[in-house]
Amino acid sequence: MKFSSYAGRRVLITGHTGFKGSWLALWLSRMGARVSGFALEADTEPSLYVQARLDERIESMIGDIRDPDLVAEAVAGFAPEIVFHLAAQPLVRRGYAEPLRTFGTNVMGTANLLEAVRRTGSVKAVVVVTSDKCYREDTSSFGYRETDPLGGHDPYAASKAAAELATNAWRASFGNSPGAALIATARAGNVIGGGDWACDRLIPDLWRAARSKRPALIRNPSAVRPWQHVLESLSGYLLLGERLLGGHAEAADAWNFGPALADMESVEQLCKLMCPRLGVDWRYDGSPQPREAAMLRLDSSKAMMRLGWRPRFTLEEAIELTGDWYARFDAGENPRELCIERIARFEQCRNR
């Protein structure tokens, strides 16, 4: 899978200093796109953005997505043809600790971006990245579909549902204006892959425990999640962006990009597969925890049928690639080259 239509295109990524944003910036720059980014400084140590020296490959502006004037300045100044909006507060537990910041970033940040796009004539397409957690919780569901009700029990999930509603409002209210950008939303699963060092995420927590030679404490071992390699979701965003840039108005909609049903496993099963690769043990953390959804599954049949998107890595392959990335990083290998190696493998891999 190669996206030749991005060569020479002006692309803006919000949240380019984060885990997914860094992978996306690297992939787009490899395609020959003219990549710019707007985000806060990287907030983890290590940071893939820093480790991969992405500042050498893209034009970057540091700022807060909650500041409408800065967002407008970035969009107008970079004059992109397409925007991938990834800037977010992405953590469930931080949402409990910082609910106002979570809503400010995820909802008003999205509104700021959409309003800046509306006033910038160069932008033809926008992909707003939300989350699989934007759906109203339904434990009986075999896989959430894009037509299922939005909801959110916790501040993070509710803020992502609200971001979906805000995007739909901008699309419905202003999408028929002459020259208006085509806007879509993308809802992916729980991504894994090298270079993620966020707090309160499973793989980074396992990696940190391995480095400190202690067992990892796991909060919800029975929780089921739609695990997928980070390149799976990014390929969906890129494919969707191509459709929007091509003027396909029917693509201006909501889309799920999740793994095959067989790859939607429990936290415990993922730990059993990943821990030996990282050289760490785990045990259940029975202390009181904020509530999190017990089961999340995505139905991606719409993207498969209408966009031709398919997962490429099995869960076992995703785990092998992720564990190997961290092991080789710890051994001193170049993280940017490790990412490029995996991108090349993904591009050569056929759809399942």
N, C-alpha and C positions, 0 to 999 in steps of 0.2 A: 504494500500500500504506500504509494508515493503521491503527494499532493502538489503536482507541478504548477497548479494555478496560483500558488502563493509566491512563486518566484517574482521578485521585484515589487511585490505589493507592500503598501505601508500598513503595518499591523500594530495596534496598540493592545497591550495586555495590562489590565489592572491586576494588582496582586502578583507582579512578576518576581518579587523577592521571596515568595512562598514556595512550598514544595512542588505543587502542581504547576504553578506559574513558571518556576525555573525550568522544569522539564519542557513545558510548552515553548518557552523562549528559545531554548536550545534547539528544539526540533524545527521551529520555524526559521531560525537563522541558518540551520543546516540546509533548508529548502531554498534559501536565497531571498527570503522575505526581509524587508527593512523593518526591523522590530524596535518598538519603543515600549517603555513601561512606566506605570505610575503606581506607587505603593509606598507603604511605610518601610523603614529600614528592616532588614531581616532580623527576626526576633528570636532566633535559636542559635545555639552555639554547640556544634558546628552549624553551618548554613550551606545548603547546596548552591545558592546563588553566589555566595562568596567562594566556596571551594571550587566551583566550576568556572570562576572568573568571568561570569556573564557580563560584568560591566565592560569588558573588552569587546563584546559582540553586539550590544544593544545600547540605545540611547535611553537613559533613565532619568526620571524625575521623582524625587522623594516627597511624599505628601500624604495627607489623610483624606480618604475617600469621603469622610463626613464634612469636609470643607468644600462647599459648592463653588466658590470662586477659584480655588486651586484646581478642582476637577475640570471646570470650564477652561481654565488656562491651559491645562495639559492637553485636553482633547483638541482645542483650537490650534495650539502650537504644534502638535504632532501631525495634525490633519490626516488621520488614518482613513483607509478605505473600510476597514473592518476592526471591530473592538471585541476582544474576548474579556468579559468582565468576571474576574476571579477574586477580586479584593473582597475579603470577608473576615469576620470572626468565625473560625471554622470548628470550634470545639464545644461539645455539649456541656462539659463540666464548667468551662469558663463562662458559658452562658448563664449558668446558675449563679456564679460568683459576680458576674458583671452584666446583668440583664439590660441595663440602659445602654451601655456601650455596644452590646450585641445587636440590639434593635437599631441603634444609631448607625452602626456600620453596615449591617445587612439589609436594612430597609431604606433608610434615608441615603445611605451610600449608593444604593442601586438607583434611587430616584435622582440623585445628583448626576450620576453618570448618564442616565437616559435623557435628562433635560439638557445636559451639555451636548449630547449627540444630536438632539433635535435642533440645536442651534448651530451645528457644524455641517456645512453642506458636503464635505468630502466623504462622510461616513455613509456607506451603502448597506452595511450589515452589522448586527450586534448579536453575540451569543452570550447570554446571561447564565452563568453557572450557579445553580442552587444546590439541591441535595435530595437524596432519596428519603430524607427525614421530613420532607415538606408535606407528606401525606397524613391525613387523619388516621390515627393508629387503629388497625384492624387485625387482630391476631389470627383471624380465620382466613386471611387473604393468602392465596398461593403466589401472589406477585402483584404489587401495585401497578395499575395502569394509569396512563396520563389523564384519563377521564375520571379517576377516583377523587373523592373529596379531599381538599387540602385541609390541613389541621396543624397540630403541634402541641404536645403536652407541656414541653419545657421551653424556655425562652429561645434556645437555639433553633429548635424545630419550628416553632411558631414564627420566628423571624424569617426563616427561609420560605415558609408558606406565604408570609406577607410580601416578601420580595417577588414571588411569583405573581401575586395579585397586583402589585405595583407595575410590574412589567406588562401584564395584560392590559392594565388601565392605559399606559402610555401607547401601547400598540393599538388598542381600540379607539383611543381619543385622537391620536395624531398620525396613525399609520397610513391614512388615506391622503395625507397632504402631498402635494407635488414634490417629488424627490426624497420622500421620507425613507429612512433606513428600514430594512426588514429586520425584525427582532424576534429571536427565538430564545427559549430557555432549555437548559440541559440538566438532567437529574441523574447523577452517577451513583455508583455504589461506594463501598469502603475501599479506597485504593491503597495498595501497598507497592513498594518499590524502593530502591536505594535512594538515600539522600533525604529521608524524612526524619527529622529530629524534634518534632513537636512534642510538647508535654501531653500526657493523658491520651496518647495513641498507642495501640497495642504493640506494633513492631518497634517503634522507638523505645518504648518502655522495656521491651525484652532486650534490646541492644544495650541500653544503659545498665540494666541489671547484669548482663554478661560482662560488661566492662568493669563493673564494681565487684564482680565475683560474689553475687548474692542472688537468691531466688527472686524471680519477678512475682509481684503481687497482682493477681488477676481479680477484677471486681465481679464480672458477670460471665463466668465460663460457659453457661448454657445459652447465652444470647446468640441468635443466628443473624449473620450479616451477609450481604452480597459482596464478597471479596473479589477484587480484580486488580490486575497490574495497572499501574498509573497510565501506561501507554494505551490501554483499552479505552478508558474514558476520553483521553485526549484525542484519540483517533476519531471518536464520535463527534467531539467539538469541531475538529477540523473538517470532517465530512459535511457536517451541518453548515459550517461557515462557507464552504464552497457552494453549497446549494443557494444560500442566501446571496452570495456575491453574484451568482449566475442569474439572479432575478426571479427565483422560484418562490412566489409568494406563499404557496402552500406549505413551505418549510418554516414559515414564521409562526411557530407553534411550540408546544411543550414536548420534550422528548426524553425518554428513559434510555440510559446506556449502562446496562448491568450485565453481570456474568450469566452463563448458562445456569439453569436451576440446580444442576448437580454440584455447582461450585459455591452454592450458598450454604456455608457450613457454620458450625458453632465456633465460638471463641476457643473453647477447649480443644476442638479438633485442629484449629489453626496452630495453637500452641504446641500440640503434639508433633505437628509436621515441621514447625519453624524452630523450636527450641534446640533440637540436636544440631541444626545448622549454625546456630549462634553460640552453642556451647553454654546453655543456661537451663536451669530448672525453673519451674513455676509452682506456685501454690495459691490457693484460694484466699482472697482477702475478705474476711467475713465482717469487717467493720461497716457501720452504717454508710450508705452511699446515696447520692441523689438518684432519683428514678430515671431509668433509661428504657427504651423500647425493648421488649423481649425478642421480637422477631421483625426483621426487615427483609423483604424480598421484592425484586423488581421484575416486571414483565417488559421486555424490550422488543416484543414482536413488531411493534409499530416501526421502530428504527430499522429492524431487519427487513421488513416488507417494503417500506417506502423509501428508505435511504440506501438499502443494500449493505448496512453495517452488520458486522458479525464479530463476536469475540475471537481472538486468535490464540491466546495462551490458556491452557487449562490451569486450574488452581495449583496443581502440583508444579507446573512450569513457572507460574508466577512466584511461588514460594521459593523454588530453586534459584530463580534469577535474583530475587530480593536478598536471600541469605548470602548468595555468592557476592553480590554487590558490596554488602557490609563487610564481609570477610576480606575481600580484596582491598577495600578502602582502609580497613584496619592494618593491612599489610603494607600500606604506603602507595598503592596504585592511584593514578590520576582519576579523580571522580568524573571529570568531564569526559574523558575517554571511556570510562565505564558506561556512562549514559549513552554516548554515541554508539558504542558497541551494541547496546540493547535496542536502540532505535533501529539500527541497521538490521538486526535479527527480526524485529517486529515487521519492518517493511518487506522482508523477504518471506514472511510466514503467511501461509494461505489461511483464509477464513475456515473456521471449523464448520 
